[in-house]
Amino acid sequence: MSLDAAQPGLATRVTALRLHSRNVGAGQPMQVIDQFPEADFTHVVDDRADVHIGSRDGRFYLGYFPNGRPGGLDGDWSTDEGWVIAVVDTANVQGYRMSFGTETPAEIIAAVVARIRATSRPL
C-alpha cells in the first residue's frame, strides 16, 4: 500500500483498496490424503467418517475431522479443529503438534504436509 506523506491524515491509491480473491472454504481433502501411499502409511476411516493416517513407524499422525474433532476440553466436540498433524518426539528430538480449523483450505494443509514429507528421512 502506498501512502502520500505530504497529505494530512492517511491517503492511499484506489488500486490498493481493491478487494482480492482469497482461497476460502474447506476444499477437497483428497489433496491432502492422496499424499500418503498405503505402502508407507496406515489409513483408517472411523464410524464418524473421520480419517486417521499414521506412518508405519508410528511417528507421524494426520487426522481429518470434517465435522470437528471429538474430545475437546469439555469432553464434547471441538468443532473448530478439522485437521491435526503430529510428529512424535524421540529420545533426542522433541515432536510437535499442529491443528487447523474445519474451514482451512485443503490446499494449505496439502502444502504443509508436502513440506513435512519432503524433510522426512529414514533414521
Order of alpha helices (4+ residues) and beta strands (2+ residues): alpha-alpha-beta-beta-beta-beta-beta-alpha
